Amino acid sequence: MSEFLFSARRLNRLIVPLVVLIGASLWLAQGSTVALSQVAGDEAELERLRVKAEDAMANEDPDGAAMAMGRAALMALHLAKRATDEIHGQMFQGAEHLFRSQEHGYRALALFRRAGGQLPASSGVCGSLRLAQTEGEHSLQTLLATASTDEINRQVSRQAHELRQAAETWMTVLGSMQTDFECV
């Protein structure tokens, strides 16, 4: 029995370093794809945060939605800074402004509810809506500049077009909120 334990320990001393060495070799061999997968992972995280905000709003949780949109805006800013070309950078900058606009709008809604929902809305609510309006306008301006006709950037242009449509819809929602909350 003791010979078995001794040989098992010896085997572990050989196997563990071998597994570590093989794992390190594979990790280094895939080093070129790590950067690409990180960008894809960051874009997936951006989408996850955006969906989380939508779910929070569907569950009537504007505070949670604002928090998720704030994080999505930070991720979009991160992706804009890491973009390798101008059109990607502009698209993510436009997304950041859109998400900041939505964050401010959701915060205004949360503040209005916390204040008891009395009309006219407080100056804090109206101020948040004005910030949302400004960020939304920046988003539209930035996203309008992303039109591209070359083959490589056609996919990005399509994504930017979808973001632009979302920004236009959001601006309509903001206008309605300002009217409903009686903001001057």
ABEGO torsion letter per residue (X at the ends): XAAAAAAAAAAAAAAAAAAAAAAAAAAAAAAAAAAAAAAAAAAAAAAAAAAAAAAAAAAGBAAAAAAAAAAAAAAAAAAAAABABAAAAAAAAAAAAAAAAAAAAAAAAAAAAAAGGBOBBBAAAAAAAAAAAAAAAAAAAAAAAABBABAAAAAAAAAAAAAAAAAAAAAAAAAAAAAAAGBX
